[in-house]
């Protein structure tokens, strides 16, 4: 794929993933799903979203 297509698709995919995981973490932390104490999931979600953003950077932005 060309650089532009890879960048746009990676940005869209990473953005959707981070938005979904962020919303899921928020709903669990506020008790909407019936769970209390969502801090462990929030910490895991932050680490996973950080890994996804780094993978986007490594794959699409950084010059090899």
LINTA-V271897 format. One record per residue. N is the residue number from 1. RES is the residue in three letters. PHI is phi in radians with two decimals (NA if undefined). Layout:
n=[N & N]
res=[RES & RES]
phi=[PHI & PHI]
This chain:
n=[1 & 2 & 3 & 4 & 5 & 6 & 7 & 8 & 9 & 10 & 11 & 12 & 13 & 14 & 15 & 16 & 17 & 18 & 19 & 20 & 21 & 22 & 23 & 24 & 25 & 26 & 27 & 28 & 29 & 30 & 31 & 32 & 33 & 34 & 35 & 36 & 37 & 38 & 39 & 40 & 41 & 42 & 43 & 44 & 45 & 46 & 47 & 48 & 49 & 50 & 51 & 52 & 53 & 54 & 55 & 56 & 57 & 58 & 59 & 60 & 61 & 62 & 63 & 64]
res=[UNK & UNK & UNK & UNK & UNK & UNK & UNK & UNK & UNK & UNK & UNK & UNK & UNK & UNK & UNK & UNK & UNK & UNK & UNK & UNK & UNK & UNK & UNK & UNK & UNK & UNK & UNK & UNK & UNK & UNK & UNK & UNK & UNK & UNK & UNK & UNK & UNK & UNK & UNK & UNK & UNK & UNK & UNK & UNK & UNK & UNK & UNK & UNK & UNK & UNK & UNK & UNK & UNK & UNK & UNK & UNK & UNK & UNK & UNK & UNK & UNK & UNK & UNK & UNK]
phi=[NA & -1.32 & -1.07 & -1.12 & -1.14 & -1.08 & -1.15 & -1.13 & -1.16 & -1.14 & -1.15 & -1.13 & -1.11 & -1.15 & -1.10 & -1.13 & -1.10 & -1.14 & -1.12 & -1.11 & -1.15 & -1.11 & -1.15 & -1.11 & -1.12 & -1.13 & -1.17 & -1.23 & -1.20 & -1.50 & 1.54 & -1.09 & -1.49 & 1.63 & -1.68 & -2.07 & 1.30 & -1.49 & -1.07 & -1.06 & -1.17 & -1.11 & -1.13 & -1.10 & -1.11 & -1.13 & -1.13 & -1.16 & -1.15 & -1.09 & -1.15 & -1.16 & -1.17 & -1.13 & -1.12 & -1.08 & -1.08 & -1.16 & -1.47 & -1.83 & -1.84 & -1.16 & -1.45 & -1.73]
